[in-house]
Amino acid sequence: MDDHIAEAIGRPDLVRLDDGLVCLRFETMKVVSALAAVEHLLGTGRVRPGDTLLDSSSGIYAYALALACHRYGMRCHIVGSTTVDHTLRTQLAVLGAHLEQMEPSASLKLDQSRRVARVREILRDNPGYHWMRQYHDDIHYLGYRAIAERVAGEVDGPLTVVGGVGSGASTGALATYLRERSPDVALAGVQPFGSVTFRSEAVSDPDIIIAGIGSSIPFGNVDHTLYDTIHWVGFTAALAGSVDLLRRHAVFAGLSTGAAYLAARWERRHDDARTVLFIAADTGHRYVDSVFARHRDAPPADSLSPRQVSTLDDLALPWSRMRWARSPVDRIVSGTTGWAGT
């Protein structure tokens, strides 16, 4: 029996959707990393019960940190993106978290930069607060070890993991821990166009930058040398994936999951010797109006395939794929967006 609801929320489901295609489905994925991070900080004496934990969030991590603080008797202060919705604001308030939400801005890049600046102001005025640094502190890897052990115990044979890159913690940690047992585990990261993480900032998506799996600033927790392949997926393709996942498999999940599912199906079709596991980071509830209400506009998932590219100059909507080959990001030629690797 669990001692707190956060433990139940953080426990994922492993669902076999098709031959060789497995979904690692979370209700709210970042609860796993937030719980383990706070437990580690308490255990090592870096924080004490009653201290205030501070971070910036576009939404999911805010809820996760609020739950972890509730579980361990901590105070929670969130500098939230303009994208934090009414439902989450209400939950945070009732959980006792303090939310400062950014006013609407011209771009997500500006929103992100303003949030970081505000965090630094808060720390200047409150030096006793602890900045969780979800994007840069690798303590957020820790919670995924138990999940990797479960995957290794239940999924047989060669494995490919597919998931949104985001902060780098979930896909990076799963690949790291799984490769301790099986070095041949492959990792395919999913990115939106316009994200700096894997240098697609020159290609803008006119519909949306998929929140949570890309970034407008570099993240320290992203280890580029872990990734074998990168898929850049635009809104239209991710919409198709989300709708197909619900229609075909009855899995109601968010837009980043739709993008990961689309990429996972492609990886499975083109290497049927490997089981492909993709990460469903959250449920689809906050995407009802922006995604699922548009289900009639979604192109058939079977009609889509990625543009295969060998240089970032060739990236194009709605979906591109490149062999990354576990290379550092500085292998990309500065200023030309050309690929310097082999």
SERO-4910 file (N, C-alpha, C, O; in steps of 0.05 Angstrom, whole numbers):
BEGIN
 pado doro    nc1    nc2    nc3   cac1   cac2   cac3    cc1    cc2    cc3    oc1    oc2    oc3
  Met    A     17    -24      0      0      0      0     18     25      0     38     26     14
  Asp    A     10     44    -16     25     69    -17     19     87      7     -2     86     19
  Asp    A     39    103     15     36    121     37     26    149     29     18    165     46
  His    A     27    154      3     19    180     -7     10    177    -36     20    160    -50
  Ile    A    -10    193    -44    -21    191    -71      0    196    -92     -2    185   -114
  Ala    A     21    212    -86     42    217   -106     56    191   -115     63    189   -138
  Glu    A     59    172    -96     72    147   -104     55    132   -124     66    119   -142
  Ala    A     29    132   -120     11    119   -139     10    133   -166     11    120   -187
  Ile    A     10    160   -165      9    175   -190     34    171   -206     34    171   -231
  Gly    A     57    168   -193     82    166   -206     88    138   -217    107    135   -233
  Arg    A     72    118   -210     77     91   -219     65     87   -247     41     89   -250
  Pro    A     81     81   -267     71     79   -294     59     51   -300     63     32   -285
  Asp    A     44     50   -322     33     25   -332     50     17   -357     58     34   -373
  Leu    A     55     -9   -360     67    -20   -384     46    -34   -400     34    -53   -390
  Val    A     40    -24   -423     18    -34   -439     29    -43   -467     41    -27   -481
  Arg    A     25    -68   -474     33    -78   -500     10    -71   -520    -12    -82   -518
  Leu    A     16    -53   -538     -4    -43   -557     -6    -61   -582    -27    -64   -594
  Asp    A     16    -72   -589     18    -87   -614     43   -104   -612     58   -102   -593
  Asp    A     46   -122   -631     70   -138   -632     95   -120   -633     99   -107   -653
  Gly    A    111   -121   -612    136   -105   -612    132    -76   -606    152    -61   -608
  Leu    A    109    -67   -598    104    -39   -591     92    -37   -563     70    -47   -558
  Val    A    106    -24   -545     99    -22   -517     97      7   -509    113     24   -516
  Cys    A     76     13   -493     72     40   -483     79     41   -453     68     25   -437
  Leu    A     97     59   -445    102     64   -417     86     88   -409     94    111   -414
  Arg    A     63     83   -397     42    104   -393     42    115   -365     38    100   -346
  Phe    A     46    141   -362     45    155   -337     19    171   -335      8    180   -355
  Glu    A     10    175   -310    -11    195   -306      2    222   -307     -7    241   -320
  Thr    A     24    226   -292     40    250   -293     69    242   -288     76    236   -265
  Met    A     85    241   -309    111    229   -307    131    242   -288    145    228   -273
  Lys    A    131    268   -287    152    282   -271    149    279   -241    166    287   -226
  Val    A    126    267   -232    124    260   -204    146    241   -196    156    243   -174
  Val    A    153    223   -214    175    204   -208    201    218   -201    214    212   -181
  Ser    A    209    237   -219    234    250   -214    233    270   -191    253    272   -176
  Ala    A    210    283   -187    208    302   -165    209    288   -138    223    298   -120
  Leu    A    195    266   -135    195    251   -110    223    242   -103    232    246    -80
  Ala    A    236    229   -122    263    219   -116    283    241   -111    300    238    -94
  Ala    A    280    263   -125    298    286   -121    295    297    -93    315    302    -79
  Val    A    270    302    -84    266    313    -57    275    294    -36    286    302    -16
  Glu    A    269    268    -40    278    248    -20    309    248    -18    319    246      4
  His    A    322    250    -41    351    251    -41    362    276    -26    380    274    -11
  Leu    A    350    299    -32    358    324    -19    355    322     11    372    332     26
  Leu    A    333    311     20    328    308     49    348    288     61    359    292     82
  Gly    A    352    266     47    370    245     57    399    254     59    414    244     76
  Thr    A    407    272     42    435    281     42    438    307     58    460    317     61
  Gly    A    416    317     70    418    341     87    419    367     72    424    388     84
  Arg    A    416    367     46    417    392     31    393    409     36    394    434     33
  Val    A    370    397     43    346    412     52    335    398     77    342    375     83
  Arg    A    318    412     91    305    401    115    275    404    112    266    422     98
  Pro    A    259    388    126    230    391    126    223    419    133    233    431    152
  Gly    A    204    431    118    195    458    122    209    478    105    200    501    103
  Asp    A    232    470     92    245    489     73    228    494     49    210    479     43
  Thr    A    234    515     35    220    522     10    236    513    -14    259    520    -17
  Leu    A    223    498    -31    234    489    -57    223    506    -79    199    510    -81
  Leu    A    241    515    -96    233    534   -117    241    524   -145    262    511   -148
  Asp    A    224    528   -164    232    523   -192    213    536   -211    191    546   -204
  Ser    A    221    536   -236    206    546   -259    193    522   -273    205    501   -274
  Ser    A    169    526   -283    155    504   -297    135    514   -317    122    534   -313
  Ser    A    132    498   -338    110    503   -357     84    489   -349     64    493   -362
  Gly    A     85    473   -328     61    460   -319     64    434   -304     57    432   -281
  Ile    A     74    414   -318     74    387   -307     93    385   -283     86    372   -263
  Tyr    A    117    397   -285    135    395   -262    124    411   -238    130    403   -215
  Ala    A    110    432   -243     98    447   -221     80    429   -204     82    429   -179
  Tyr    A     63    414   -217     45    395   -203     62    374   -189     56    367   -166
  Ala    A     82    363   -202     98    342   -191    113    352   -166    113    338   -145
  Leu    A    125    376   -167    139    386   -144    120    393   -121    127    389    -98
  Ala    A     96    403   -128     76    408   -107     69    383    -92     66    383    -68
  Leu    A     66    361   -107     59    335    -95     82    325    -77     78    315    -55
  Ala    A    107    328    -87    130    319    -72    133    335    -46    140    325    -25
  Cys    A    128    362    -48    129    379    -24    108    371     -4    112    371     20
  His    A     84    365    -14     62    356      3     70    330     17     64    326     41
  Arg    A     82    312      2     90    286     13    111    288     35    109    274     55
  Tyr    A    130    307     32    152    308     50    152    332     69    172    338     82
  Gly    A    130    347     69    128    370     88    145    393     81    157    406     98
  Met    A    147    400     55    162    422     46    144    444     36    121    439     30
  Arg    A    155    468     33    140    490     20    148    491     -9    171    484    -16
  Cys    A    129    499    -26    134    499    -55    128    526    -67    107    538    -62
  His    A    147    536    -83    144    562    -97    150    557   -126    172    548   -133
  Ile    A    131    563   -143    133    558   -172    131    584   -187    112    600   -183
  Val    A    150    589   -205    148    610   -225    137    596   -250    152    582   -264
  Gly    A    112    601   -257     98    586   -277     97    600   -304     96    625   -306
  Ser    A     97    584   -325     94    595   -352     66    606   -356     47    600   -341
  Thr    A     63    622   -376     37    633   -383     18    610   -392     -6    615   -392
  Thr    A     29    586   -398     12    564   -407     -1    549   -384    -17    531   -389
  Val    A      6    555   -359     -7    541   -336    -37    548   -336    -45    571   -336
  Asp    A    -54    527   -337    -82    531   -340    -97    533   -314    -86    529   -292
  His    A   -123    539   -316   -140    543   -292   -141    518   -274   -139    521   -249
  Thr    A   -143    495   -285   -145    470   -269   -120    467   -253   -121    461   -229
  Leu    A    -96    471   -265    -71    467   -250    -68    489   -229    -59    484   -207
  Arg    A    -75    514   -236    -73    536   -217    -89    529   -192    -81    534   -169
  Thr    A   -113    518   -196   -130    511   -173   -118    489   -156   -118    490   -132
  Gln    A   -108    468   -169    -95    446   -155    -71    456   -139    -68    448   -115
  Leu    A    -55    472   -151    -31    482   -136    -39    498   -112    -27    496    -91
  Ala    A    -60    515   -115    -70    531    -92    -79    514    -69    -72    519    -46
  Val    A    -94    493    -75   -105    476    -54    -83    459    -41    -84    454    -18
  Leu    A    -63    452    -57    -40    437    -46    -21    454    -29     -4    444    -16
  Gly    A    -26    480    -30    -10    498    -14     15    509    -28     32    522    -15
  Ala    A     17    504    -54     40    515    -69     35    544    -76     12    552    -82
  His    A     56    560    -76     54    588    -85     62    590   -114     84    583   -121
  Leu    A     44    600   -130     49    603   -159     51    632   -167     33    648   -161
  Glu    A     73    639   -180     75    664   -194     74    658   -224     92    645   -235
  Gln    A     53    667   -237     50    661   -265     58    684   -283     50    707   -278
  Met    A     74    679   -303     82    700   -322     59    710   -338     40    696   -344
  Glu    A     60    736   -344     40    748   -362     45    737   -390     68    730   -396
  Pro    A     25    738   -407     29    729   -435     52    745   -448     55    769   -443
  Ser    A     68    731   -464     91    743   -477     91    736   -507     75    720   -516
  Ala    A    109    748   -521    110    746   -550    118    718   -559    111    710   -582
  Ser    A    133    703   -542    143    677   -551    148    660   -526    151    671   -504
  Leu    A    150    634   -530    157    616   -508    186    621   -499    192    616   -476
  Lys    A    203    629   -518    231    635   -510    231    658   -490    245    657   -470
  Leu    A    216    679   -496    215    702   -477    203    693   -451    212    702   -430
  Asp    A    182    677   -452    169    667   -428    189    652   -411    190    656   -386
  Gln    A    204    634   -423    224    618   -409    246    636   -396    253    632   -373
  Ser    A    256    655   -412    277    672   -402    267    689   -378    282    694   -359
  Arg    A    242    699   -380    231    715   -358    228    698   -333    232    709   -311
  Arg    A    221    673   -336    217    656   -313    244    652   -299    245    653   -274
  Val    A    265    646   -314    291    642   -302    301    668   -288    312    666   -266
  Ala    A    296    691   -300    304    716   -288    289    720   -262    301    730   -242
  Arg    A    264    713   -261    248    716   -237    257    697   -215    258    705   -191
  Val    A    265    673   -222    275    654   -202    300    666   -189    304    664   -165
  Arg    A    318    677   -205    342    689   -194    336    712   -175    350    716   -155
  Glu    A    316    728   -182    308    750   -164    298    739   -137    305    749   -116
  Ile    A    282    718   -138    271    706   -114    294    694    -97    294    698    -72
  Leu    A    313    681   -109    336    670    -94    353    692    -82    363    689    -60
  Arg    A    355    715    -96    370    738    -85    357    748    -59    370    754    -40
  Asp    A    330    749    -60    315    759    -37    310    738    -15    304    745      8
  Asn    A    313    712    -23    308    690     -4    330    670     -6    325    648    -18
  Pro    A    353    675      4    376    657      0    372    630     13    387    611      6
  Gly    A    353    627     30    348    601     43    332    582     25    330    558     31
  Tyr    A    320    592      4    305    575    -15    324    556    -30    347    563    -34
  His    A    313    533    -37    329    514    -53    318    513    -81    295    506    -85
  Trp    A    334    520   -101    326    519   -129    330    490   -139    352    479   -139
  Met    A    308    478   -148    308    450   -156    323    445   -182    334    424   -187
  Arg    A    323    465   -200    338    464   -225    331    438   -240    349    422   -247
  Gln    A    306    434   -246    297    410   -259    311    406   -286    313    383   -296
  Tyr    A    319    427   -299    331    425   -325    361    420   -324    374    413   -344
  His    A    374    423   -300    403    422   -299    414    403   -277    437    396   -279
  Asp    A    399    396   -257    409    380   -235    402    350   -241    379    343   -243
  Asp    A    423    333   -243    418    305   -250    406    288   -228    402    264   -231
  Ile    A    400    301   -205    384    285   -185    357    278   -196    343    260   -186
  His    A    348    291   -218    322    285   -230    323    259   -246    303    250   -256
  Tyr    A    347    248   -249    350    221   -262    342    199   -243    332    178   -251
  Leu    A    345    203   -217    345    181   -197    319    165   -197    320    141   -194
  Gly    A    296    179   -200    271    165   -198    265    145   -220    248    128   -217
  Tyr    A    281    146   -242    276    129   -264    291    102   -263    286     85   -279
  Arg    A    308     99   -243    322     73   -240    303     50   -236    305     29   -249
  Ala    A    284     53   -217    265     32   -212    248     25   -236    241      2   -241
  Ile    A    241     46   -252    225     42   -276    242     27   -297    231      9   -310
  Ala    A    267     33   -300    284     19   -318    287    -10   -310    287    -28   -327
  Glu    A    289    -16   -284    290    -43   -275    265    -59   -281    266    -82   -288
  Arg    A    242    -45   -279    217    -58   -285    216    -64   -315    208    -86   -323
  Val    A    223    -45   -332    223    -49   -361    241    -72   -368    233    -89   -384
  Ala    A    265    -72   -357    284    -94   -363    273   -121   -355    279   -141   -368
  Gly    A    257   -122   -334    246   -147   -324    222   -157   -340    216   -181   -340
  Glu    A    208   -139   -354    183   -146   -367    185   -145   -398    168   -157   -411
  Val    A    205   -132   -409    208   -130   -438    232   -146   -447    255   -140   -438
  Asp    A    228   -166   -463    249   -183   -472    262   -174   -498    249   -160   -514
  Gly    A    286   -182   -502    299   -178   -528    310   -150   -532    309   -133   -514
  Pro    A    322   -145   -556    333   -119   -562    311    -97   -560    288   -101   -567
  Leu    A    319    -74   -549    299    -53   -542    307    -26   -553    330    -19   -552
  Thr    A    287    -12   -564    290     16   -571    271     32   -554    247     26   -552
  Val    A    281     53   -541    265     71   -524    260     97   -540    279    108   -552
  Val    A    235    106   -541    228    131   -556    213    149   -536    195    141   -522
  Gly    A    221    175   -536    207    193   -518    215    222   -524    236    227   -535
  Gly    A    198    240   -515    204    268   -517    228    275   -500    231    265   -478
  Val    A    246    292   -510    271    297   -496    266    316   -472    274    310   -450
  Gly    A    253    338   -477    247    357   -455    272    364   -439    292    373   -450
  Ser    A    270    360   -413    293    367   -395    316    348   -398    338    354   -389
  Gly    A    311    325   -411    332    305   -414    332    283   -393    346    263   -396
  Ala    A    316    286   -372    318    268   -350    305    241   -356    317    220   -350
  Ser    A    281    240   -367    267    215   -370    280    196   -390    287    174   -383
  Thr    A    284    206   -415    296    189   -435    326    184   -428    335    161   -431
  Gly    A    339    204   -418    367    201   -411    371    181   -389    389    164   -391
  Ala    A    355    183   -368    358    164   -346    350    136   -354    365    117   -347
  Leu    A    328    132   -368    320    105   -376    342     92   -393    349     69   -389
  Ala    A    353    107   -412    374     96   -429    399     89   -413    411     68   -416
  Thr    A    406    107   -395    430    102   -378    427     77   -361    445     61   -361
  Tyr    A    405     75   -347    401     52   -329    397     26   -345    406      5   -336
  Leu    A    382     27   -367    378      3   -383    404     -7   -395    408    -31   -398
  Arg    A    421     12   -403    446      4   -416    466     -8   -396    486    -20   -404
  Glu    A    461     -4   -370    478    -17   -350    475    -48   -353    493    -63   -346
  Arg    A    451    -56   -362    446    -85   -366    450    -93   -395    462   -114   -400
  Ser    A    441    -76   -413    443    -83   -442    453    -59   -457    437    -41   -463
  Pro    A    478    -58   -463    490    -35   -477    478    -29   -504    481     -7   -514
  Asp    A    464    -49   -516    453    -44   -543    426    -31   -543    414    -28   -564
  Val    A    416    -23   -520    390     -8   -519    393     17   -535    412     33   -531
  Ala    A    375     21   -554    376     45   -572    357     66   -560    337     60   -547
  Leu    A    364     91   -566    347    113   -556    341    133   -578    359    143   -592
  Ala    A    315    137   -583    306    157   -603    292    180   -588    272    175   -574
  Gly    A    303    204   -591    291    227   -578    272    241   -597    276    241   -621
  Val    A    251    253   -586    231    268   -601    232    297   -593    232    304   -570
  Gln    A    233    314   -613    235    343   -610    214    357   -626    206    347   -647
  Pro    A    205    381   -617    189    398   -635    208    415   -652    232    418   -646
  Phe    A    198    424   -674    213    444   -690    215    470   -673    197    476   -658
  Gly    A    237    484   -677    241    509   -663    256    507   -637    261    527   -623
  Ser    A    263    482   -629    277    477   -603    307    479   -607    317    471   -628
  Val    A    321    491   -588    350    494   -590    364    468   -582    388    465   -588
  Thr    A    350    450   -568    364    427   -556    380    410   -576    402    403   -571
  Phe    A    367    405   -599    381    391   -620    383    408   -646    382    398   -668
  Arg    A    384    434   -641    391    454   -662    371    456   -685    378    458   -708
  Ser    A    345    456   -678    324    460   -699    312    487   -697    290    492   -708
  Glu    A    325    507   -683    313    533   -679    308    548   -704    292    567   -704
  Ala    A    321    541   -726    317    555   -751    291    548   -766    283    561   -784
  Val    A    278    526   -756    253    517   -769    231    522   -750    229    509   -729
  Ser    A    212    540   -756    190    546   -738    165    531   -747    160    527   -771
  Asp    A    150    522   -727    124    509   -732    103    531   -730    100    542   -708
  Pro    A     88    537   -751     68    559   -749     45    553   -730     31    572   -722
  Asp    A     41    528   -723     19    521   -705     27    522   -676     13    536   -660
  Ile    A     48    509   -668     55    508   -640     82    496   -636     91    479   -651
  Ile    A     97    505   -615    119    490   -605    108    471   -583     96    481   -564
  Ile    A    111    445   -587     99    426   -568    111    430   -541    135    424   -537
  Ala    A     96    439   -522    106    446   -495    116    421   -482    105    399   -484
  Gly    A    138    424   -468    149    403   -451    171    386   -463    186    374   -449
  Ile    A    172    384   -490    193    366   -502    214    381   -517    234    369   -526
  Gly    A    212    408   -519    232    424   -531    241    446   -512    233    447   -489
  Ser    A    258    464   -522    267    486   -505    277    508   -522    287    505   -544
  Ser    A    276    532   -511    287    556   -523    314    563   -511    327    582   -519
  Ile    A    322    548   -490    348    552   -477    362    525   -473    347    505   -471
  Pro    A    388    524   -471    402    498   -467    396    487   -439    394    502   -420
  Phe    A    393    460   -438    388    446   -413    412    429   -406    421    413   -422
  Gly    A    422    431   -381    445    416   -373    439    386   -370    458    370   -372
  Asn    A    414    378   -365    408    350   -362    406    335   -388    402    310   -388
  Val    A    407    348   -410    407    335   -436    435    325   -443    453    342   -447
  Asp    A    439    299   -444    464    287   -453    461    278   -482    450    257   -487
  His    A    470    294   -500    466    288   -529    479    262   -537    471    250   -557
  Thr    A    500    253   -522    514    229   -530    498    203   -523    508    181   -529
  Leu    A    475    206   -512    458    182   -506    440    175   -529    429    152   -530
  Tyr    A    436    193   -548    415    190   -569    426    178   -595    445    188   -606
  Asp    A    412    158   -604    419    145   -630    406    159   -653    417    162   -675
  Thr    A    381    168   -648    364    180   -670    348    203   -658    341    202   -635
  Ile    A    343    223   -674    325    245   -666    303    247   -687    307    247   -711
  His    A    278    249   -677    255    255   -694    245    283   -686    240    289   -663
  Trp    A    243    301   -706    230    327   -702    201    325   -713    197    318   -736
  Val    A    182    330   -696    154    326   -703    138    352   -699    139    363   -677
  Gly    A    125    361   -719    108    385   -718     81    379   -707     73    356   -703
  Phe    A     66    401   -703     40    398   -691     21    380   -706      8    363   -695
  Thr    A     20    383   -733      1    368   -749      7    338   -747    -12    322   -744
  Ala    A     32    330   -748     39    302   -745     34    292   -717     24    269   -714
  Ala    A     40    308   -697     35    300   -669      5    297   -664     -4    278   -650
  Leu    A    -11    314   -676    -40    312   -674    -49    286   -686    -66    272   -674
  Ala    A    -39    278   -709    -46    253   -721    -39    230   -703    -54    210   -700
  Gly    A    -15    231   -690     -7    210   -672    -25    208   -647    -32    186   -640
  Ser    A    -32    230   -635    -49    230   -611    -76    218   -617    -87    202   -602
  Val    A    -88    227   -640   -114    217   -648   -113    188   -654   -131    173   -646
  Asp    A    -93    179   -669    -91    151   -676    -87    133   -651    -98    111   -650
  Leu    A    -71    143   -633    -65    128   -608    -91    123   -593    -96    101   -582
  Leu    A   -108    144   -591   -134    141   -577   -153    123   -593   -166    106   -582
  Arg    A   -155    128   -619   -174    113   -636   -166     84   -638   -184     66   -636
  Arg    A   -141     78   -642   -132     51   -647   -127     35   -622   -133     11   -621
  His    A   -117     48   -601   -109     33   -577   -123     43   -551   -118     32   -530
  Ala    A   -140     63   -553   -156     74   -531   -138     86   -509   -145     87   -486
  Val    A   -114     95   -517    -96    109   -498   -100    139   -501    -94    150   -523
  Phe    A   -109    152   -480   -115    180   -481    -91    195   -468    -87    195   -444
  Ala    A    -75    207   -485    -50    219   -476    -45    245   -490    -59    252   -509
  Gly    A    -24    259   -480    -19    286   -490     -6    287   -517      0    267   -530
  Leu    A     -1    312   -526     10    317   -553     38    306   -557     45    296   -578
  Ser    A     55    309   -536     82    298   -539     81    268   -541     99    256   -554
  Thr    A     62    255   -528     59    226   -531     51    219   -559     60    199   -570
  Gly    A     33    235   -572     26    230   -599     50    230   -617     53    214   -636
  Ala    A     68    249   -613     93    251   -628    111    227   -623    122    216   -642
  Ala    A    114    219   -598    130    196   -592    119    170   -604    133    153   -613
  Tyr    A     92    167   -603     79    144   -614     84    142   -644     89    120   -655
  Leu    A     82    164   -658     86    165   -686    115    156   -693    119    140   -711
  Ala    A    134    167   -678    162    159   -682    167    130   -675    181    116   -689
  Ala    A    154    120   -654    158     93   -646    147     73   -667    159     52   -672
  Arg    A    124     80   -678    113     62   -699    132     61   -723    135     39   -734
  Trp    A    144     83   -730    162     83   -753    187     66   -746    196     50   -762
  Glu    A    198     70   -722    222     54   -714    216     24   -714    233      8   -721
  Arg    A    192     17   -704    185    -11   -703    182    -23   -732    191    -45   -737
  Arg    A    169     -8   -749    165    -18   -777    191    -22   -791    193    -40   -808
  His    A    211     -7   -785    236     -8   -799    258    -24   -785    281    -25   -795
  Asp    A    252    -36   -763    270    -55   -750    253    -73   -732    251    -70   -708
  Asp    A    241    -93   -745    222   -110   -730    236   -131   -712    222   -147   -700
  Ala    A    263   -130   -711    277   -147   -692    277   -136   -664    284   -149   -645
  Arg    A    270   -110   -661    271    -97   -636    243    -90   -625    225    -84   -641
  Thr    A    240    -93   -599    216    -82   -586    220    -52   -583    241    -43   -575
  Val    A    199    -37   -589    200     -8   -586    182      1   -564    158     -4   -564
  Leu    A    193     14   -544    177     25   -521    177     55   -523    198     68   -525
  Phe    A    153     67   -522    152     96   -522    139    106   -497    123     92   -484
  Ile    A    146    130   -489    138    142   -464    113    160   -468    113    177   -485
  Ala    A     92    154   -453     69    171   -452     70    187   -426     65    176   -404
  Ala    A     78    212   -427     85    227   -404     62    236   -386     65    240   -362
  Asp    A     38    240   -399     15    250   -383    -10    242   -398     -9    232   -421
  Thr    A    -33    248   -386    -58    242   -398    -66    264   -418    -53    285   -419
  Gly    A    -88    259   -432    -96    279   -452   -115    300   -444   -125    315   -460
  His    A   -121    302   -418   -143    319   -409   -138    349   -415   -157    363   -423
  Arg    A   -113    358   -413   -109    387   -418   -107    393   -448   -103    416   -456
  Tyr    A   -109    372   -464   -108    375   -493   -135    371   -507   -136    370   -532
  Val    A   -156    370   -491   -182    364   -503   -190    385   -524   -197    378   -546
  Asp    A   -188    411   -517   -196    432   -536   -175    437   -558   -183    441   -581
  Ser    A   -150    436   -550   -129    444   -570   -121    422   -589   -111    427   -610
  Val    A   -127    397   -581   -118    374   -597   -142    356   -605   -149    353   -628
  Phe    A   -155    344   -585   -174    323   -591   -200    334   -603   -213    320   -618
  Ala    A   -207    359   -597   -230    371   -611   -225    374   -641   -244    378   -656
  Arg    A   -200    373   -649   -193    376   -677   -188    349   -691   -174    348   -711
  His    A   -199    328   -680   -192    301   -690   -200    297   -719   -187    282   -733
  Arg    A   -220    311   -728   -228    309   -756   -207    321   -775   -206    315   -799
  Asp    A   -191    339   -764   -170    353   -781   -145    336   -783   -127    342   -799
  Ala    A   -142    315   -766   -117    300   -765   -114    283   -790   -132    268   -797
  Pro    A    -91    284   -803    -86    266   -826    -83    238   -815    -75    234   -792
  Pro    A    -89    217   -831    -85    190   -822    -55    185   -815    -37    192   -830
  Ala    A    -51    173   -792    -23    168   -783     -8    151   -803     16    154   -807
  Asp    A    -22    132   -816     -9    114   -835      0    129   -860     16    118   -875
  Ser    A    -10    153   -864     -2    168   -889     24    184   -884     34    195   -903
  Leu    A     34    184   -860     57    201   -853     82    185   -851     82    162   -842
  Ser    A    104    196   -859    131    185   -855    151    207   -853    146    229   -865
  Pro    A    173    203   -839    192    225   -835    209    230   -860    215    212   -875
  Arg    A    217    255   -863    237    262   -882    264    254   -870    271    264   -849
  Gln    A    279    237   -884    305    229   -875    326    250   -882    329    257   -905
  Val    A    340    260   -861    359    281   -866    386    274   -855    388    258   -836
  Ser    A    407    285   -866    434    281   -857    447    307   -848    469    307   -837
  Thr    A    433    329   -852    442    355   -843    418    371   -833    396    367   -842
  Leu    A    423    388   -814    401    404   -803    390    424   -823    368    434   -819
  Asp    A    405    430   -843    395    448   -864    371    436   -878    355    450   -890
  Asp    A    368    409   -877    347    396   -892    322    391   -875    303    379   -885
  Leu    A    322    399   -850    298    395   -833    274    409   -845    276    431   -855
  Ala    A    251    395   -844    227    407   -855    202    395   -842    202    371   -834
  Leu    A    182    411   -839    156    402   -829    144    383   -849    150    384   -873
  Pro    A    126    364   -840    116    362   -813    132    343   -795    127    341   -771
  Trp    A    153    329   -807    166    308   -791    193    302   -805    194    296   -829
  Ser    A    214    303   -790    241    297   -800    255    278   -781    250    278   -756
  Arg    A    273    262   -792    288    242   -775    317    243   -783    324    244   -807
  Met    A    335    242   -763    363    242   -768    377    221   -750    370    219   -727
  Arg    A    397    208   -761    414    190   -745    433    208   -729    449    223   -741
  Trp    A    431    208   -703    448    225   -686    474    211   -677    494    224   -674
  Ala    A    472    185   -674    496    168   -670    511    174   -644    535    172   -643
  Arg    A    496    182   -623    508    186   -597    531    206   -597    551    203   -584
  Ser    A    527    227   -613    548    247   -616    543    271   -599    519    278   -594
  Pro    A    563    285   -589    559    310   -575    548    332   -593    552    332   -617
  Val    A    534    351   -581    521    371   -598    542    389   -611    535    401   -632
  Asp    A    566    391   -601    586    408   -613    597    395   -639    615    407   -652
  Arg    A    588    371   -646    596    360   -672    581    374   -694    588    370   -718
  Ile    A    561    390   -688    547    405   -708    564    430   -715    573    444   -697
  Val    A    569    434   -740    587    456   -748    574    483   -740    551    489   -747
  Ser    A    589    499   -725    579    524   -715    573    543   -739    589    547   -756
  Gly    A    549    554   -738    541    575   -757    530    565   -783    519    581   -798
  Thr    A    533    539   -790    524    529   -815    501    509   -813    488    502   -832
  Thr    A    496    500   -788    477    478   -783    483    454   -800    465    438   -805
  Gly    A    508    450   -808    515    426   -822    525    405   -803    535    412   -781
  Trp    A    521    380   -810    529    357   -792    558    351   -797    567    345   -819
  Ala    A    574    352   -775    603    348   -777    611    319   -773    634    312   -777
  Gly    A    592    303   -765    598    275   -760    598    258   -785    596    269   -807
  Thr    A    600    232   -782    600    214   -805    574    198   -805    570    182   -823
***
